[in-house]
Amino acid sequence: MLDGVNVALGISGSIAAVKVVELAHELRRQGATVRGVMTESAQGIIHPWAVEFATENPVVTEITGQVEHVGLCGRSGWADVLLLAPATANTVGKIATAVDDTPVTTCATTALGADVPVVVVPAMHEPMYDHPGVLDAIETIESWGVTFVSPRIEEEKAKIATEDAIITAVASTVGSQPLVGQHIVVTAGATKESIDPIRVLTNRSSGRTGRAVARECHIHGAEVTLIHTGDDVHYAQTRSVESTADMRSATFEMLDTGVDALICAAAISDYTVDTAPEKIRSGKPRTLELEPTEKLLDGVRNAYPDLPMVGFKAETSGDEESMVAVAESLRDRVDLSFVVANNASVMGDAETRAIIVDDSTTVINDSKQVLGASIANKLAEKFDE
């Protein structure tokens, strides 16, 4: 996700600095090269040696005659992005008024003057975050094009955002955004059909692929609505659903507002049952009458004949030729932009084996995040045609 990206990581004196070692490791896992910059206060919380260990690069702890801030964040500097994590109220306020009396704020002043992208991840006690001056400073800095990653408000603290949210923000800031201006609806996860108030009929889908697609569409600049069977996510508006009927209803409600594309990655139940009003007692054989559910893609195509749509087709054969043939059949029947043929054996895994079937085929044997990026890029190509 961050292959080849140089990240200058500015660390200020919040207790959240204790999380910086793992953040630096995660940035590097995603392909970035990281160099640390620390305020004196930050050094009282985490030793520069720990940051040097995590980044495998020397850490800037003072600005010397080597003008480290220019070397890192100047117009011809090393950094592709300056990531301030954590950023204290003190640091945010100083950046808003161009006070550069620490290595971190000096790098920030330099980066903003040199048009180097800046991502700010605040962390402080909640009353400090709610201070009018801090809120004004955030608004000012955002007006300059700086990306803020909202904190998690818990236990009267504005806690540092999750690593996932920070990585997503950095990727969005440094990457190309060919989907800017597009509103994309993504469905994800396994729907559940109630058998009785306790039991459900469902499948093994985890929703990881659909969430990866939604995240990558966001990183590529789109406004994303995720309709799924999980919790809220930081990279999309979410609609939480359970049954096939719920997903169908939520999808049409969103489409009726006017969107630019639908990516149907959900593993929607093919069958439903009449729900028993009370728990079915165990110990006796039972027969369930399975009724076919309506096909969401067909319904959407009938209602929106010109809407760009991407379909998914999970198969168990593992045979590439058969998977492609089934995907082509679905593509042609529903007039889809393209279809992703999934090998069902990877359900729930972080890695995937999938084939993107358009006029040609692209085989993806990689992470589901890589598959998501490939789908976002392919959709952008369709919009450009």
TORMI-43383 format. One record per residue (C-alpha): residue number from 1; residue in three letters; y, z negated, x. Coordinates in nm, 3 decimals, decimal comma. Example, Ala and Ser with C-alpha at 12.3 -4.5 7.8 and 13.67 -1.06 7.14 Angstrom:
<atoms>
ATOM   resi   resn        py        pz        px
ATOM      1    ala    -0,450    -0,780     1,230
ATOM      2    ser    -0,106    -0,714     1,367
</atoms>
This chain:
<atoms>
ATOM   resi   resn        py        pz        px
ATOM      1    met     0,000     0,000     0,000
ATOM      2    leu     0,236    -0,074     0,292
ATOM      3    asp     0,079     0,148     0,557
ATOM      4    gly     0,326     0,211     0,838
ATOM      5    val     0,602    -0,008     0,690
ATOM      6    asn     0,799    -0,234     0,927
ATOM      7    val     0,894    -0,561     0,756
ATOM      8    ala     1,152    -0,801     0,900
ATOM      9    leu     1,055    -1,133     0,738
ATOM     10    gly     1,351    -1,372     0,708
ATOM     11    ile     1,249    -1,735     0,660
ATOM     12    ser     1,494    -2,004     0,552
ATOM     13    gly     1,457    -2,379     0,506
ATOM     14    ser     1,274    -2,417     0,176
ATOM     15    ile     0,949    -2,613     0,166
ATOM     16    ala     0,799    -2,286     0,043
ATOM     17    ala     0,816    -2,176     0,408
ATOM     18    val     0,472    -2,334     0,443
ATOM     19    lys     0,337    -2,029     0,256
ATOM     20    val     0,481    -1,780     0,502
ATOM     21    val     0,176    -1,763     0,728
ATOM     22    glu    -0,044    -1,640     0,445
ATOM     23    leu     0,231    -1,407     0,319
ATOM     24    ala     0,260    -1,251     0,664
ATOM     25    his    -0,117    -1,207     0,678
ATOM     26    glu    -0,115    -1,038     0,334
ATOM     27    leu     0,166    -0,804     0,434
ATOM     28    arg    -0,042    -0,701     0,733
ATOM     29    arg    -0,358    -0,665     0,522
ATOM     30    gln    -0,162    -0,415     0,315
ATOM     31    gly    -0,079    -0,215     0,628
ATOM     32    ala     0,265    -0,349     0,726
ATOM     33    thr     0,386    -0,454     1,070
ATOM     34    val     0,580    -0,782     1,047
ATOM     35    arg     0,840    -0,953     1,267
ATOM     36    gly     0,973    -1,296     1,178
ATOM     37    val     1,331    -1,424     1,174
ATOM     38    met     1,391    -1,796     1,117
ATOM     39    thr     1,681    -2,029     1,046
ATOM     40    glu     1,699    -2,360     1,227
ATOM     41    ser     1,613    -2,539     0,901
ATOM     42    ala     1,303    -2,326     0,857
ATOM     43    gln     1,188    -2,425     1,205
ATOM     44    gly     1,190    -2,787     1,088
ATOM     45    ile     0,932    -2,697     0,822
ATOM     46    ile     0,709    -2,446     1,000
ATOM     47    his     0,688    -2,392     1,376
ATOM     48    pro     0,785    -2,047     1,511
ATOM     49    trp     0,449    -2,038     1,688
ATOM     50    ala     0,277    -2,030     1,349
ATOM     51    val     0,488    -1,732     1,244
ATOM     52    glu     0,424    -1,563     1,579
ATOM     53    phe     0,051    -1,619     1,529
ATOM     54    ala     0,063    -1,477     1,174
ATOM     55    thr     0,267    -1,170     1,269
ATOM     56    glu     0,141    -1,115     1,626
ATOM     57    asn     0,504    -1,054     1,723
ATOM     58    pro     0,776    -1,267     1,887
ATOM     59    val     0,997    -1,454     1,640
ATOM     60    val     1,376    -1,438     1,635
ATOM     61    thr     1,513    -1,793     1,622
ATOM     62    glu     1,863    -1,723     1,754
ATOM     63    ile     2,096    -1,430     1,800
ATOM     64    thr     2,155    -1,369     2,171
ATOM     65    gly     2,316    -1,104     2,385
ATOM     66    gln     2,023    -0,879     2,293
ATOM     67    val     2,181    -0,847     1,944
ATOM     68    glu     1,848    -0,898     1,774
ATOM     69    his     1,999    -0,845     1,428
ATOM     70    val     2,109    -0,492     1,517
ATOM     71    gly     1,777    -0,412     1,683
ATOM     72    leu     1,594    -0,522     1,370
ATOM     73    cys     1,823    -0,424     1,083
ATOM     74    gly     2,090    -0,191     1,221
ATOM     75    arg     2,129     0,175     1,129
ATOM     76    ser     1,877     0,274     1,395
ATOM     77    gly     1,691    -0,056     1,376
ATOM     78    trp     1,321    -0,128     1,367
ATOM     79    ala     1,288    -0,257     1,009
ATOM     80    asp     1,219    -0,043     0,704
ATOM     81    val     1,292    -0,344     0,482
ATOM     82    leu     1,430    -0,696     0,519
ATOM     83    leu     1,224    -0,943     0,317
ATOM     84    leu     1,383    -1,286     0,273
ATOM     85    ala     1,102    -1,519     0,170
ATOM     86    pro     1,172    -1,792     0,097
ATOM     87    ala     1,546    -1,768     0,037
ATOM     88    thr     1,727    -2,096    -0,028
ATOM     89    ala     2,036    -2,145    -0,246
ATOM     90    asn     2,232    -2,185     0,077
ATOM     91    thr     2,108    -1,853     0,215
ATOM     92    val     2,167    -1,664    -0,112
ATOM     93    gly     2,522    -1,798    -0,136
ATOM     94    lys     2,601    -1,705     0,224
ATOM     95    ile     2,469    -1,351     0,182
ATOM     96    ala     2,690    -1,300    -0,125
ATOM     97    thr     3,001    -1,389     0,078
ATOM     98    ala     2,900    -1,224     0,408
ATOM     99    val     2,869    -1,557     0,589
ATOM    100    asp     2,630    -1,492     0,876
ATOM    101    asp     2,587    -1,816     1,066
ATOM    102    thr     2,205    -1,809     1,096
ATOM    103    pro     1,971    -1,541     1,232
ATOM    104    val     1,855    -1,472     0,874
ATOM    105    thr     2,200    -1,430     0,720
ATOM    106    thr     2,316    -1,226     1,019
ATOM    107    cys     2,021    -0,991     0,968
ATOM    108    ala     2,106    -0,973     0,597
ATOM    109    thr     2,471    -0,883     0,663
ATOM    110    thr     2,357    -0,616     0,910
ATOM    111    ala     2,092    -0,474     0,678
ATOM    112    leu     2,331    -0,449     0,383
ATOM    113    gly     2,590    -0,273     0,598
ATOM    114    ala     2,328    -0,036     0,736
ATOM    115    asp     2,170     0,046     0,396
ATOM    116    val     1,839    -0,108     0,496
ATOM    117    pro     1,655    -0,216     0,177
ATOM    118    val     1,660    -0,592     0,116
ATOM    119    val     1,418    -0,796    -0,097
ATOM    120    val     1,510    -1,158    -0,175
ATOM    121    val     1,251    -1,414    -0,289
ATOM    122    pro     1,430    -1,736    -0,391
ATOM    123    ala     1,267    -2,079    -0,381
ATOM    124    met     1,446    -2,406    -0,458
ATOM    125    his     1,461    -2,687    -0,713
ATOM    126    glu     1,532    -2,560    -1,063
ATOM    127    pro     1,875    -2,729    -1,099
ATOM    128    met     1,988    -2,551    -0,781
ATOM    129    tyr     1,862    -2,220    -0,915
ATOM    130    asp     2,056    -2,283    -1,238
ATOM    131    his     2,383    -2,362    -1,055
ATOM    132    pro     2,656    -2,121    -1,174
ATOM    133    gly     2,750    -2,036    -0,816
ATOM    134    val     2,390    -1,946    -0,726
ATOM    135    leu     2,352    -1,735    -1,040
ATOM    136    asp     2,681    -1,558    -0,962
ATOM    137    ala     2,563    -1,496    -0,605
ATOM    138    ile     2,235    -1,348    -0,729
ATOM    139    glu     2,422    -1,123    -0,973
ATOM    140    thr     2,658    -1,011    -0,696
ATOM    141    ile     2,379    -0,932    -0,453
ATOM    142    glu     2,176    -0,750    -0,719
ATOM    143    ser     2,481    -0,532    -0,792
ATOM    144    trp     2,457    -0,412    -0,430
ATOM    145    gly     2,105    -0,281    -0,490
ATOM    146    val     1,916    -0,579    -0,351
ATOM    147    thr     1,578    -0,647    -0,514
ATOM    148    phe     1,520    -1,002    -0,637
ATOM    149    val     1,171    -1,135    -0,704
ATOM    150    ser     1,196    -1,395    -0,977
ATOM    151    pro     1,059    -1,743    -0,897
ATOM    152    arg     0,793    -1,923    -1,100
ATOM    153    ile     0,961    -2,203    -1,295
ATOM    154    glu     0,720    -2,497    -1,284
ATOM    155    glu     0,762    -2,876    -1,257
ATOM    156    glu     1,143    -2,845    -1,246
ATOM    157    lys     1,115    -2,620    -0,943
ATOM    158    ala     1,192    -2,252    -0,895
ATOM    159    lys     0,879    -2,190    -0,689
ATOM    160    ile     0,833    -1,891    -0,464
ATOM    161    ala     0,680    -1,589    -0,638
ATOM    162    thr     0,315    -1,501    -0,587
ATOM    163    glu     0,212    -1,291    -0,288
ATOM    164    asp     0,109    -1,018    -0,530
ATOM    165    ala     0,457    -1,008    -0,684
ATOM    166    ile     0,623    -1,005    -0,342
ATOM    167    ile     0,401    -0,725    -0,208
ATOM    168    thr     0,464    -0,522    -0,523
ATOM    169    ala     0,842    -0,563    -0,486
ATOM    170    val     0,834    -0,458    -0,120
ATOM    171    ala     0,618    -0,154    -0,201
ATOM    172    ser     0,852    -0,055    -0,485
ATOM    173    thr     1,154    -0,088    -0,257
ATOM    174    val     1,030     0,118     0,037
ATOM    175    gly     0,818     0,379    -0,140
ATOM    176    ser     0,912     0,703    -0,314
ATOM    177    gln     0,952     0,665    -0,690
ATOM    178    pro     0,863     0,997    -0,855
ATOM    179    leu     0,810     0,829    -1,194
ATOM    180    val     1,163     0,690    -1,229
ATOM    181    gly     1,288     0,740    -1,584
ATOM    182    gln     0,938     0,764    -1,733
ATOM    183    his     0,796     0,508    -1,978
ATOM    184    ile     0,419     0,495    -1,943
ATOM    185    val     0,174     0,304    -2,161
ATOM    186    val    -0,148     0,192    -1,994
ATOM    187    thr    -0,448     0,043    -2,176
ATOM    188    ala    -0,691    -0,174    -1,979
ATOM    189    gly    -0,986    -0,407    -2,013
ATOM    190    ala    -1,279    -0,449    -2,245
ATOM    191    thr    -1,214    -0,495    -2,614
ATOM    192    lys    -1,417    -0,753    -2,809
ATOM    193    glu    -1,564    -0,719    -3,157
ATOM    194    ser    -1,627    -1,048    -3,335
ATOM    195    ile    -1,981    -1,106    -3,456
ATOM    196    asp    -1,896    -1,450    -3,592
ATOM    197    pro    -1,622    -1,705    -3,509
ATOM    198    ile    -1,794    -1,776    -3,174
ATOM    199    arg    -1,977    -1,463    -3,057
ATOM    200    val    -1,842    -1,123    -2,960
ATOM    201    leu    -1,972    -0,774    -2,885
ATOM    202    thr    -1,814    -0,643    -2,563
ATOM    203    asn    -1,884    -0,472    -2,228
ATOM    204    arg    -1,864    -0,547    -1,855
ATOM    205    ser    -1,520    -0,402    -1,784
ATOM    206    ser    -1,287    -0,643    -1,600
ATOM    207    gly    -0,968    -0,442    -1,652
ATOM    208    arg    -0,900    -0,430    -1,275
ATOM    209    thr    -0,871    -0,052    -1,268
ATOM    210    gly    -0,626    -0,038    -1,558
ATOM    211    arg    -0,413    -0,314    -1,409
ATOM    212    ala    -0,413    -0,134    -1,073
ATOM    213    val    -0,297     0,184    -1,246
ATOM    214    ala    -0,018    -0,004    -1,428
ATOM    215    arg     0,094    -0,170    -1,104
ATOM    216    glu     0,105     0,158    -0,914
ATOM    217    cys     0,296     0,332    -1,193
ATOM    218    his     0,551     0,050    -1,166
ATOM    219    ile     0,565     0,086    -0,787
ATOM    220    his     0,621     0,460    -0,837
ATOM    221    gly     0,928     0,381    -1,049
ATOM    222    ala     0,805     0,395    -1,408
ATOM    223    glu     0,877     0,152    -1,688
ATOM    224    val     0,527     0,034    -1,779
ATOM    225    thr     0,381    -0,125    -2,090
ATOM    226    leu     0,031    -0,265    -2,035
ATOM    227    ile    -0,184    -0,312    -2,343
ATOM    228    his    -0,484    -0,517    -2,236
ATOM    229    thr    -0,711    -0,811    -2,302
ATOM    230    gly    -0,553    -1,036    -2,039
ATOM    231    asp    -0,243    -1,239    -1,961
ATOM    232    asp     0,111    -1,132    -1,878
ATOM    233    val     0,165    -0,956    -1,546
ATOM    234    his     0,480    -0,933    -1,333
ATOM    235    tyr     0,487    -0,553    -1,302
ATOM    236    ala     0,482    -0,451    -1,670
ATOM    237    gln     0,567    -0,546    -2,022
ATOM    238    thr     0,243    -0,665    -2,178
ATOM    239    arg     0,081    -0,657    -2,517
ATOM    240    ser    -0,227    -0,881    -2,534
ATOM    241    val    -0,502    -0,763    -2,769
ATOM    242    glu    -0,866    -0,841    -2,837
ATOM    243    ser    -1,039    -0,595    -3,068
ATOM    244    thr    -1,049    -0,217    -3,077
ATOM    245    ala    -0,839    -0,227    -3,393
ATOM    246    asp    -0,583    -0,450    -3,215
ATOM    247    met    -0,561    -0,209    -2,924
ATOM    248    arg    -0,529     0,092    -3,150
ATOM    249    ser    -0,253    -0,076    -3,353
ATOM    250    ala    -0,061    -0,191    -3,044
ATOM    251    thr    -0,090     0,152    -2,881
ATOM    252    phe     0,046     0,336    -3,182
ATOM    253    glu     0,328     0,083    -3,220
ATOM    254    met     0,435     0,158    -2,863
ATOM    255    leu     0,394     0,533    -2,897
ATOM    256    asp     0,606     0,530    -3,211
ATOM    257    thr     0,898     0,396    -3,006
ATOM    258    gly     0,891     0,708    -2,789
ATOM    259    val     0,710     0,706    -2,452
ATOM    260    asp     0,641     0,968    -2,189
ATOM    261    ala     0,268     0,930    -2,123
ATOM    262    leu    -0,044     0,734    -2,215
ATOM    263    ile    -0,309     0,636    -1,960
ATOM    264    cys    -0,614     0,513    -2,149
ATOM    265    ala    -0,811     0,314    -1,890
ATOM    266    ala    -0,946     0,054    -2,133
ATOM    267    ala    -1,319     0,024    -2,196
ATOM    268    ile    -1,280     0,034    -2,573
ATOM    269    ser    -1,581    -0,073    -2,779
ATOM    270    asp    -1,767     0,222    -2,927
ATOM    271    tyr    -1,909     0,003    -3,204
ATOM    272    thr    -1,795    -0,279    -3,427
ATOM    273    val    -1,971    -0,511    -3,671
ATOM    274    asp    -1,889    -0,699    -3,988
ATOM    275    thr    -1,778    -1,046    -3,881
ATOM    276    ala    -1,975    -1,335    -4,032
ATOM    277    pro    -1,735    -1,597    -4,173
ATOM    278    glu    -1,934    -1,883    -4,016
ATOM    279    lys    -2,142    -1,927    -3,704
ATOM    280    ile    -2,475    -1,743    -3,729
ATOM    281    arg    -2,750    -1,999    -3,678
ATOM    282    ser    -2,977    -1,942    -3,381
ATOM    283    gly    -3,356    -1,942    -3,369
ATOM    284    lys    -3,430    -1,645    -3,595
ATOM    285    pro    -3,435    -1,270    -3,526
ATOM    286    arg    -3,115    -1,096    -3,632
ATOM    287    thr    -3,026    -0,734    -3,692
ATOM    288    leu    -2,668    -0,621    -3,645
ATOM    289    glu    -2,543    -0,306    -3,816
ATOM    290    leu    -2,325    -0,129    -3,559
ATOM    291    glu    -2,050     0,091    -3,697
ATOM    292    pro    -1,880     0,349    -3,473
ATOM    293    thr    -1,514     0,279    -3,396
ATOM    294    glu    -1,245     0,544    -3,413
ATOM    295    lys    -1,177     0,723    -3,085
ATOM    296    leu    -0,829     0,621    -2,967
ATOM    297    leu    -0,766     0,937    -2,765
ATOM    298    asp    -0,853     1,160    -3,060
ATOM    299    gly    -0,628     0,964    -3,292
ATOM    300    val    -0,337     0,975    -3,050
ATOM    301    arg    -0,380     1,348    -2,986
ATOM    302    asn    -0,378     1,420    -3,360
ATOM    303    ala    -0,056     1,220    -3,403
ATOM    304    tyr     0,113     1,330    -3,079
ATOM    305    pro    -0,004     1,683    -2,993
ATOM    306    asp     0,232     1,719    -2,694
ATOM    307    leu     0,201     1,374    -2,535
ATOM    308    pro     0,071     1,377    -2,176
ATOM    309    met    -0,247     1,167    -2,170
ATOM    310    val    -0,494     1,059    -1,904
ATOM    311    gly    -0,847     0,962    -2,005
ATOM    312    phe    -1,124     0,765    -1,835
ATOM    313    lys    -1,495     0,824    -1,870
ATOM    314    ala    -1,748     0,570    -1,738
ATOM    315    glu    -2,096     0,704    -1,662
ATOM    316    thr    -2,414     0,542    -1,535
ATOM    317    ser    -2,591     0,846    -1,390
ATOM    318    gly    -2,419     0,824    -1,052
ATOM    319    asp    -2,464     1,201    -1,027
ATOM    320    glu    -2,133     1,361    -0,932
ATOM    321    glu    -2,204     1,693    -1,100
ATOM    322    ser    -2,295     1,525    -1,430
ATOM    323    met    -1,988     1,297    -1,414
ATOM    324    val    -1,760     1,595    -1,361
ATOM    325    ala    -1,919     1,788    -1,647
ATOM    326    val    -1,873     1,500    -1,892
ATOM    327    ala    -1,513     1,449    -1,778
ATOM    328    glu    -1,434     1,819    -1,816
ATOM    329    ser    -1,576     1,813    -2,168
ATOM    330    leu    -1,351     1,518    -2,262
ATOM    331    arg    -1,049     1,681    -2,096
ATOM    332    asp    -1,093     2,005    -2,287
ATOM    333    arg    -1,179     1,846    -2,622
ATOM    334    val    -0,872     1,617    -2,633
ATOM    335    asp    -0,641     1,836    -2,421
ATOM    336    leu    -0,585     1,568    -2,156
ATOM    337    ser    -0,372     1,609    -1,846
ATOM    338    phe    -0,671     1,498    -1,641
ATOM    339    val    -0,970     1,264    -1,663
ATOM    340    val    -1,095     0,993    -1,428
ATOM    341    ala    -1,475     0,982    -1,416
ATOM    342    asn    -1,587     0,630    -1,322
ATOM    343    asn    -1,919     0,523    -1,181
ATOM    344    ala    -2,001     0,229    -1,410
ATOM    345    ser    -2,181     0,043    -1,131
ATOM    346    val    -1,844    -0,070    -0,987
ATOM    347    met    -1,726    -0,252    -1,300
ATOM    348    gly    -1,557    -0,576    -1,192
ATOM    349    asp    -1,550    -0,483    -0,822
ATOM    350    ala    -1,238    -0,443    -0,608
ATOM    351    glu    -1,369    -0,110    -0,476
ATOM    352    thr    -1,439     0,196    -0,686
ATOM    353    arg    -1,621     0,527    -0,686
ATOM    354    ala    -1,435     0,767    -0,911
ATOM    355    ile    -1,355     1,136    -0,950
ATOM    356    ile    -1,019     1,264    -1,072
ATOM    357    val    -1,102     1,577    -1,271
ATOM    358    asp    -0,821     1,827    -1,316
ATOM    359    asp    -0,848     2,199    -1,245
ATOM    360    ser    -1,008     2,071    -0,925
ATOM    361    thr    -1,175     1,740    -0,840
ATOM    362    thr    -1,069     1,455    -0,612
ATOM    363    val    -1,326     1,194    -0,512
ATOM    364    ile    -1,199     0,838    -0,453
ATOM    365    asn    -1,426     0,599    -0,262
ATOM    366    asp    -1,175     0,326    -0,195
ATOM    367    ser    -0,999     0,030    -0,356
ATOM    368    lys    -0,897     0,044    -0,720
ATOM    369    gln    -0,537     0,012    -0,599
ATOM    370    val    -0,580     0,339    -0,405
ATOM    371    leu    -0,724     0,498    -0,719
ATOM    372    gly    -0,422     0,369    -0,914
ATOM    373    ala    -0,183     0,525    -0,662
ATOM    374    ser    -0,369     0,857    -0,680
ATOM    375    ile    -0,342     0,856    -1,059
ATOM    376    ala     0,031     0,775    -1,047
ATOM    377    asn     0,090     1,059    -0,799
ATOM    378    lys    -0,117     1,301    -1,004
ATOM    379    leu     0,078     1,212    -1,320
ATOM    380    ala     0,405     1,265    -1,133
ATOM    381    glu     0,283     1,612    -1,036
ATOM    382    lys     0,212     1,685    -1,403
ATOM    383    phe     0,564     1,586    -1,502
ATOM    384    asp     0,701     1,823    -1,236
ATOM    385    glu     0,499     2,122    -1,359
</atoms>
